[in-house]
């Protein structure tokens, strides 16, 4: 199961009065620890996330 934590955080900001100006998506590749986590993810049966969101908000 995938929990979209970034979007849950975004919803909280929107709920308290911020407006979303931009969603920057950073693709992750060639990380130092990727090999380590690939093996751990298989052992523990969890998914590796391949991107991050950087939300840019404005307080209105």
PDB file of N, CA, C and O in Angstrom:
ATOM      1  N   UNK A   1       0.847  -1.182   0.000  1.00  0.00           N
ATOM      2  CA  UNK A   1       0.000   0.000   0.000  1.00  0.00           C
ATOM      3  C   UNK A   1       0.889   1.241   0.000  1.00  0.00           C
ATOM      4  O   UNK A   1       1.894   1.296   0.709  1.00  0.00           O
ATOM      5  N   UNK A   2       0.519   2.211  -0.781  1.00  0.00           N
ATOM      6  CA  UNK A   2       1.279   3.449  -0.907  1.00  0.00           C
ATOM      7  C   UNK A   2       0.531   4.573  -0.195  1.00  0.00           C
ATOM      8  O   UNK A   2      -0.632   4.838  -0.499  1.00  0.00           O
ATOM      9  N   UNK A   3       1.192   5.228   0.744  1.00  0.00           N
ATOM     10  CA  UNK A   3       0.608   6.369   1.453  1.00  0.00           C
ATOM     11  C   UNK A   3       1.167   7.649   0.845  1.00  0.00           C
ATOM     12  O   UNK A   3       2.360   7.917   0.989  1.00  0.00           O
ATOM     13  N   UNK A   4       0.340   8.451   0.168  1.00  0.00           N
ATOM     14  CA  UNK A   4       0.834   9.676  -0.474  1.00  0.00           C
ATOM     15  C   UNK A   4       1.031  10.801   0.548  1.00  0.00           C
ATOM     16  O   UNK A   4       0.234  11.737   0.603  1.00  0.00           O
ATOM     17  N   UNK A   5       2.079  10.710   1.343  1.00  0.00           N
ATOM     18  CA  UNK A   5       2.312  11.665   2.425  1.00  0.00           C
ATOM     19  C   UNK A   5       2.475  13.095   1.926  1.00  0.00           C
ATOM     20  O   UNK A   5       2.004  14.037   2.563  1.00  0.00           O
ATOM     21  N   UNK A   6       3.148  13.258   0.778  1.00  0.00           N
ATOM     22  CA  UNK A   6       3.343  14.609   0.247  1.00  0.00           C
ATOM     23  C   UNK A   6       2.000  15.279  -0.001  1.00  0.00           C
ATOM     24  O   UNK A   6       1.836  16.462   0.301  1.00  0.00           O
ATOM     25  N   UNK A   7       1.050  14.553  -0.539  1.00  0.00           N
ATOM     26  CA  UNK A   7      -0.242  15.157  -0.840  1.00  0.00           C
ATOM     27  C   UNK A   7      -1.084  15.371   0.415  1.00  0.00           C
ATOM     28  O   UNK A   7      -1.920  16.274   0.462  1.00  0.00           O
ATOM     29  N   UNK A   8      -0.863  14.545   1.422  1.00  0.00           N
ATOM     30  CA  UNK A   8      -1.546  14.770   2.697  1.00  0.00           C
ATOM     31  C   UNK A   8      -1.042  16.072   3.332  1.00  0.00           C
ATOM     32  O   UNK A   8      -1.829  16.844   3.881  1.00  0.00           O
ATOM     33  N   UNK A   9       0.257  16.307   3.256  1.00  0.00           N
ATOM     34  CA  UNK A   9       0.839  17.548   3.772  1.00  0.00           C
ATOM     35  C   UNK A   9       0.308  18.737   2.979  1.00  0.00           C
ATOM     36  O   UNK A   9      -0.050  19.764   3.555  1.00  0.00           O
ATOM     37  N   UNK A  10       0.257  18.596   1.651  1.00  0.00           N
ATOM     38  CA  UNK A  10      -0.257  19.672   0.805  1.00  0.00           C
ATOM     39  C   UNK A  10      -1.703  20.014   1.185  1.00  0.00           C
ATOM     40  O   UNK A  10      -2.055  21.190   1.273  1.00  0.00           O
ATOM     41  N   UNK A  11      -2.523  19.016   1.404  1.00  0.00           N
ATOM     42  CA  UNK A  11      -3.918  19.241   1.786  1.00  0.00           C
ATOM     43  C   UNK A  11      -4.025  20.031   3.092  1.00  0.00           C
ATOM     44  O   UNK A  11      -4.891  20.896   3.224  1.00  0.00           O
ATOM     45  N   UNK A  12      -3.162  19.743   4.042  1.00  0.00           N
ATOM     46  CA  UNK A  12      -3.176  20.475   5.320  1.00  0.00           C
ATOM     47  C   UNK A  12      -2.850  21.950   5.123  1.00  0.00           C
ATOM     48  O   UNK A  12      -3.485  22.819   5.721  1.00  0.00           O
ATOM     49  N   UNK A  13      -1.859  22.229   4.283  1.00  0.00           N
ATOM     50  CA  UNK A  13      -1.502  23.625   4.004  1.00  0.00           C
ATOM     51  C   UNK A  13      -2.659  24.343   3.308  1.00  0.00           C
ATOM     52  O   UNK A  13      -2.974  25.485   3.640  1.00  0.00           O
ATOM     53  N   UNK A  14      -3.284  23.676   2.352  1.00  0.00           N
ATOM     54  CA  UNK A  14      -4.401  24.287   1.635  1.00  0.00           C
ATOM     55  C   UNK A  14      -5.576  24.554   2.582  1.00  0.00           C
ATOM     56  O   UNK A  14      -6.267  25.564   2.455  1.00  0.00           O
ATOM     57  N   UNK A  15      -5.790  23.651   3.517  1.00  0.00           N
ATOM     58  CA  UNK A  15      -6.898  23.775   4.465  1.00  0.00           C
ATOM     59  C   UNK A  15      -6.765  24.993   5.378  1.00  0.00           C
ATOM     60  O   UNK A  15      -7.773  25.567   5.789  1.00  0.00           O
ATOM     61  N   UNK A  16      -5.528  25.395   5.699  1.00  0.00           N
ATOM     62  CA  UNK A  16      -5.323  26.516   6.617  1.00  0.00           C
ATOM     63  C   UNK A  16      -5.091  27.837   5.908  1.00  0.00           C
ATOM     64  O   UNK A  16      -4.732  28.826   6.547  1.00  0.00           O
ATOM     65  N   UNK A  17      -5.292  27.869   4.577  1.00  0.00           N
ATOM     66  CA  UNK A  17      -5.273  29.148   3.898  1.00  0.00           C
ATOM     67  C   UNK A  17      -4.149  29.424   2.927  1.00  0.00           C
ATOM     68  O   UNK A  17      -4.102  30.507   2.344  1.00  0.00           O
ATOM     69  N   UNK A  18      -3.252  28.493   2.735  1.00  0.00           N
ATOM     70  CA  UNK A  18      -2.199  28.692   1.744  1.00  0.00           C
ATOM     71  C   UNK A  18      -2.744  28.374   0.355  1.00  0.00           C
ATOM     72  O   UNK A  18      -3.709  27.622   0.221  1.00  0.00           O
ATOM     73  N   UNK A  19      -2.127  28.945  -0.673  1.00  0.00           N
ATOM     74  CA  UNK A  19      -2.433  28.547  -2.045  1.00  0.00           C
ATOM     75  C   UNK A  19      -1.191  27.909  -2.639  1.00  0.00           C
ATOM     76  O   UNK A  19      -0.068  28.323  -2.352  1.00  0.00           O
ATOM     77  N   UNK A  20      -1.398  26.918  -3.453  1.00  0.00           N
ATOM     78  CA  UNK A  20      -0.297  26.211  -4.078  1.00  0.00           C
ATOM     79  C   UNK A  20       0.134  26.978  -5.318  1.00  0.00           C
ATOM     80  O   UNK A  20      -0.659  27.149  -6.244  1.00  0.00           O
ATOM     81  N   UNK A  21       1.368  27.438  -5.349  1.00  0.00           N
ATOM     82  CA  UNK A  21       1.897  28.177  -6.489  1.00  0.00           C
ATOM     83  C   UNK A  21       2.581  27.240  -7.479  1.00  0.00           C
ATOM     84  O   UNK A  21       2.507  27.448  -8.690  1.00  0.00           O
ATOM     85  N   UNK A  22       3.247  26.208  -6.960  1.00  0.00           N
ATOM     86  CA  UNK A  22       3.982  25.313  -7.850  1.00  0.00           C
ATOM     87  C   UNK A  22       4.247  23.973  -7.163  1.00  0.00           C
ATOM     88  O   UNK A  22       4.420  23.911  -5.946  1.00  0.00           O
ATOM     89  N   UNK A  23       4.276  22.919  -7.946  1.00  0.00           N
ATOM     90  CA  UNK A  23       4.650  21.588  -7.481  1.00  0.00           C
ATOM     91  C   UNK A  23       5.853  21.161  -8.312  1.00  0.00           C
ATOM     92  O   UNK A  23       5.717  20.835  -9.491  1.00  0.00           O
ATOM     93  N   UNK A  24       7.021  21.164  -7.696  1.00  0.00           N
ATOM     94  CA  UNK A  24       8.254  20.786  -8.390  1.00  0.00           C
ATOM     95  C   UNK A  24       8.506  19.313  -8.071  1.00  0.00           C
ATOM     96  O   UNK A  24       8.558  18.921  -6.905  1.00  0.00           O
ATOM     97  N   UNK A  25       8.658  18.518  -9.098  1.00  0.00           N
ATOM     98  CA  UNK A  25       8.878  17.084  -8.914  1.00  0.00           C
ATOM     99  C   UNK A  25      10.337  16.782  -9.219  1.00  0.00           C
ATOM    100  O   UNK A  25      10.829  17.033 -10.320  1.00  0.00           O
ATOM    101  N   UNK A  26      11.017  16.234  -8.214  1.00  0.00           N
ATOM    102  CA  UNK A  26      12.442  15.901  -8.351  1.00  0.00           C
ATOM    103  C   UNK A  26      12.545  14.386  -8.540  1.00  0.00           C
ATOM    104  O   UNK A  26      12.190  13.606  -7.657  1.00  0.00           O
ATOM    105  N   UNK A  27      13.032  14.002  -9.690  1.00  0.00           N
ATOM    106  CA  UNK A  27      13.242  12.584  -9.974  1.00  0.00           C
ATOM    107  C   UNK A  27      14.542  12.139  -9.307  1.00  0.00           C
ATOM    108  O   UNK A  27      15.576  12.790  -9.458  1.00  0.00           O
ATOM    109  N   UNK A  28      14.489  11.044  -8.581  1.00  0.00           N
ATOM    110  CA  UNK A  28      15.680  10.560  -7.876  1.00  0.00           C
ATOM    111  C   UNK A  28      16.315   9.424  -8.668  1.00  0.00           C
ATOM    112  O   UNK A  28      15.657   8.440  -9.007  1.00  0.00           O
ATOM    113  N   UNK A  29      17.589   9.576  -8.952  1.00  0.00           N
ATOM    114  CA  UNK A  29      18.323   8.519  -9.639  1.00  0.00           C
ATOM    115  C   UNK A  29      19.786   8.584  -9.220  1.00  0.00           C
ATOM    116  O   UNK A  29      20.279   9.628  -8.795  1.00  0.00           O
ATOM    117  N   UNK A  30      20.446   7.490  -9.341  1.00  0.00           N
ATOM    118  CA  UNK A  30      21.864   7.389  -9.004  1.00  0.00           C
ATOM    119  C   UNK A  30      22.174   7.812  -7.571  1.00  0.00           C
ATOM    120  O   UNK A  30      23.204   8.436  -7.315  1.00  0.00           O
ATOM    121  N   UNK A  31      21.292   7.477  -6.644  1.00  0.00           N
ATOM    122  CA  UNK A  31      21.547   7.778  -5.237  1.00  0.00           C
ATOM    123  C   UNK A  31      22.626   6.834  -4.710  1.00  0.00           C
ATOM    124  O   UNK A  31      22.724   5.689  -5.149  1.00  0.00           O
ATOM    125  N   UNK A  32      23.430   7.318  -3.772  1.00  0.00           N
ATOM    126  CA  UNK A  32      24.512   6.502  -3.208  1.00  0.00           C
ATOM    127  C   UNK A  32      23.993   5.198  -2.598  1.00  0.00           C
ATOM    128  O   UNK A  32      24.602   4.142  -2.769  1.00  0.00           O
ATOM    129  N   UNK A  33      22.878   5.277  -1.894  1.00  0.00           N
ATOM    130  CA  UNK A  33      22.396   4.127  -1.139  1.00  0.00           C
ATOM    131  C   UNK A  33      21.364   3.301  -1.901  1.00  0.00           C
ATOM    132  O   UNK A  33      20.752   2.403  -1.323  1.00  0.00           O
ATOM    133  N   UNK A  34      21.160   3.586  -3.182  1.00  0.00           N
ATOM    134  CA  UNK A  34      20.108   2.883  -3.922  1.00  0.00           C
ATOM    135  C   UNK A  34      20.287   1.374  -3.883  1.00  0.00           C
ATOM    136  O   UNK A  34      19.326   0.646  -3.634  1.00  0.00           O
ATOM    137  N   UNK A  35      21.486   0.899  -4.122  1.00  0.00           N
ATOM    138  CA  UNK A  35      21.732  -0.547  -4.097  1.00  0.00           C
ATOM    139  C   UNK A  35      21.385  -1.174  -2.766  1.00  0.00           C
ATOM    140  O   UNK A  35      20.781  -2.246  -2.713  1.00  0.00           O
ATOM    141  N   UNK A  36      21.767  -0.506  -1.691  1.00  0.00           N
ATOM    142  CA  UNK A  36      21.450  -0.984  -0.341  1.00  0.00           C
ATOM    143  C   UNK A  36      19.945  -1.086  -0.150  1.00  0.00           C
ATOM    144  O   UNK A  36      19.450  -2.101   0.340  1.00  0.00           O
ATOM    145  N   UNK A  37      19.208  -0.040  -0.534  1.00  0.00           N
ATOM    146  CA  UNK A  37      17.765  -0.010  -0.308  1.00  0.00           C
ATOM    147  C   UNK A  37      16.994  -0.931  -1.244  1.00  0.00           C
ATOM    148  O   UNK A  37      15.915  -1.404  -0.889  1.00  0.00           O
ATOM    149  N   UNK A  38      17.525  -1.192  -2.425  1.00  0.00           N
ATOM    150  CA  UNK A  38      16.863  -2.150  -3.321  1.00  0.00           C
ATOM    151  C   UNK A  38      16.817  -3.513  -2.646  1.00  0.00           C
ATOM    152  O   UNK A  38      15.780  -4.178  -2.645  1.00  0.00           O
ATOM    153  N   UNK A  39      17.937  -3.926  -2.074  1.00  0.00           N
ATOM    154  CA  UNK A  39      17.979  -5.220  -1.384  1.00  0.00           C
ATOM    155  C   UNK A  39      17.081  -5.219  -0.149  1.00  0.00           C
ATOM    156  O   UNK A  39      16.357  -6.185   0.093  1.00  0.00           O
ATOM    157  N   UNK A  40      17.123  -4.138   0.632  1.00  0.00           N
ATOM    158  CA  UNK A  40      16.292  -4.060   1.839  1.00  0.00           C
ATOM    159  C   UNK A  40      14.808  -4.054   1.486  1.00  0.00           C
ATOM    160  O   UNK A  40      13.999  -4.659   2.191  1.00  0.00           O
ATOM    161  N   UNK A  41      14.449  -3.376   0.402  1.00  0.00           N
ATOM    162  CA  UNK A  41      13.041  -3.302   0.019  1.00  0.00           C
ATOM    163  C   UNK A  41      12.510  -4.675  -0.376  1.00  0.00           C
ATOM    164  O   UNK A  41      11.355  -5.002  -0.105  1.00  0.00           O
ATOM    165  N   UNK A  42      13.352  -5.469  -1.011  1.00  0.00           N
ATOM    166  CA  UNK A  42      12.938  -6.832  -1.375  1.00  0.00           C
ATOM    167  C   UNK A  42      12.774  -7.700  -0.141  1.00  0.00           C
ATOM    168  O   UNK A  42      11.826  -8.479  -0.043  1.00  0.00           O
ATOM    169  N   UNK A  43      13.701  -7.566   0.806  1.00  0.00           N
ATOM    170  CA  UNK A  43      13.633  -8.350   2.041  1.00  0.00           C
ATOM    171  C   UNK A  43      12.408  -7.989   2.865  1.00  0.00           C
ATOM    172  O   UNK A  43      11.724  -8.869   3.387  1.00  0.00           O
ATOM    173  N   UNK A  44      12.127  -6.677   2.982  1.00  0.00           N
ATOM    174  CA  UNK A  44      11.040  -6.207   3.852  1.00  0.00           C
ATOM    175  C   UNK A  44       9.725  -5.976   3.098  1.00  0.00           C
ATOM    176  O   UNK A  44       8.723  -5.597   3.704  1.00  0.00           O
ATOM    177  N   UNK A  45       9.725  -6.204   1.777  1.00  0.00           N
ATOM    178  CA  UNK A  45       8.532  -6.075   0.954  1.00  0.00           C
ATOM    179  C   UNK A  45       7.938  -4.663   1.001  1.00  0.00           C
ATOM    180  O   UNK A  45       6.758  -4.503   1.314  1.00  0.00           O
ATOM    181  N   UNK A  46       8.743  -3.637   0.692  1.00  0.00           N
ATOM    182  CA  UNK A  46       8.227  -2.278   0.577  1.00  0.00           C
ATOM    183  C   UNK A  46       8.715  -1.648  -0.723  1.00  0.00           C
ATOM    184  O   UNK A  46       9.713  -2.079  -1.300  1.00  0.00           O
ATOM    185  N   UNK A  47       8.004  -0.635  -1.168  1.00  0.00           N
ATOM    186  CA  UNK A  47       8.310   0.023  -2.443  1.00  0.00           C
ATOM    187  C   UNK A  47       9.287   1.169  -2.253  1.00  0.00           C
ATOM    188  O   UNK A  47       9.233   1.887  -1.254  1.00  0.00           O
ATOM    189  N   UNK A  48      10.174   1.333  -3.212  1.00  0.00           N
ATOM    190  CA  UNK A  48      11.061   2.493  -3.227  1.00  0.00           C
ATOM    191  C   UNK A  48      10.377   3.604  -4.018  1.00  0.00           C
ATOM    192  O   UNK A  48       9.821   3.354  -5.088  1.00  0.00           O
ATOM    193  N   UNK A  49      10.415   4.803  -3.507  1.00  0.00           N
ATOM    194  CA  UNK A  49       9.820   5.944  -4.184  1.00  0.00           C
ATOM    195  C   UNK A  49      10.901   6.573  -5.062  1.00  0.00           C
ATOM    196  O   UNK A  49      12.031   6.778  -4.619  1.00  0.00           O
ATOM    197  N   UNK A  50      10.547   6.871  -6.296  1.00  0.00           N
ATOM    198  CA  UNK A  50      11.530   7.340  -7.258  1.00  0.00           C
ATOM    199  C   UNK A  50      11.482   8.847  -7.496  1.00  0.00           C
ATOM    200  O   UNK A  50      12.153   9.354  -8.394  1.00  0.00           O
ATOM    201  N   UNK A  51      10.693   9.564  -6.698  1.00  0.00           N
ATOM    202  CA  UNK A  51      10.617  11.015  -6.880  1.00  0.00           C
ATOM    203  C   UNK A  51      10.188  11.680  -5.577  1.00  0.00           C
ATOM    204  O   UNK A  51       9.674  11.033  -4.664  1.00  0.00           O
ATOM    205  N   UNK A  52      10.412  12.979  -5.519  1.00  0.00           N
ATOM    206  CA  UNK A  52       9.988  13.793  -4.374  1.00  0.00           C
ATOM    207  C   UNK A  52       9.227  14.998  -4.900  1.00  0.00           C
ATOM    208  O   UNK A  52       9.436  15.440  -6.029  1.00  0.00           O
ATOM    209  N   UNK A  53       8.340  15.522  -4.062  1.00  0.00           N
ATOM    210  CA  UNK A  53       7.608  16.745  -4.412  1.00  0.00           C
ATOM    211  C   UNK A  53       8.122  17.903  -3.559  1.00  0.00           C
ATOM    212  O   UNK A  53       8.347  17.754  -2.358  1.00  0.00           O
ATOM    213  N   UNK A  54       8.300  19.043  -4.190  1.00  0.00           N
ATOM    214  CA  UNK A  54       8.617  20.275  -3.483  1.00  0.00           C
ATOM    215  C   UNK A  54       7.473  21.236  -3.785  1.00  0.00           C
ATOM    216  O   UNK A  54       7.360  21.760  -4.893  1.00  0.00           O
ATOM    217  N   UNK A  55       6.635  21.455  -2.790  1.00  0.00           N
ATOM    218  CA  UNK A  55       5.493  22.334  -2.958  1.00  0.00           C
ATOM    219  C   UNK A  55       5.889  23.770  -2.615  1.00  0.00           C
ATOM    220  O   UNK A  55       6.546  24.009  -1.601  1.00  0.00           O
ATOM    221  N   UNK A  56       5.496  24.713  -3.445  1.00  0.00           N
ATOM    222  CA  UNK A  56       5.739  26.128  -3.206  1.00  0.00           C
ATOM    223  C   UNK A  56       4.387  26.760  -2.911  1.00  0.00           C
ATOM    224  O   UNK A  56       3.508  26.793  -3.772  1.00  0.00           O
ATOM    225  N   UNK A  57       4.223  27.265  -1.684  1.00  0.00           N
ATOM    226  CA  UNK A  57       2.958  27.834  -1.241  1.00  0.00           C
ATOM    227  C   UNK A  57       3.064  29.334  -1.094  1.00  0.00           C
ATOM    228  O   UNK A  57       4.157  29.890  -0.977  1.00  0.00           O
ATOM    229  N   UNK A  58       1.906  29.984  -1.102  1.00  0.00           N
ATOM    230  CA  UNK A  58       1.823  31.406  -0.796  1.00  0.00           C
ATOM    231  C   UNK A  58       0.731  31.572   0.235  1.00  0.00           C
ATOM    232  O   UNK A  58      -0.365  31.031   0.088  1.00  0.00           O
ATOM    233  N   UNK A  59       1.035  32.322   1.283  1.00  0.00           N
ATOM    234  CA  UNK A  59       0.034  32.603   2.312  1.00  0.00           C
ATOM    235  C   UNK A  59      -0.813  33.773   1.830  1.00  0.00           C
ATOM    236  O   UNK A  59      -0.295  34.828   1.464  1.00  0.00           O
ATOM    237  N   UNK A  60      -2.122  33.564   1.838  1.00  0.00           N
ATOM    238  CA  UNK A  60      -3.029  34.600   1.330  1.00  0.00           C
ATOM    239  C   UNK A  60      -3.588  35.395   2.479  1.00  0.00           C
ATOM    240  O   UNK A  60      -4.375  36.318   2.266  1.00  0.00           O
TER     241      UNK A  60
END
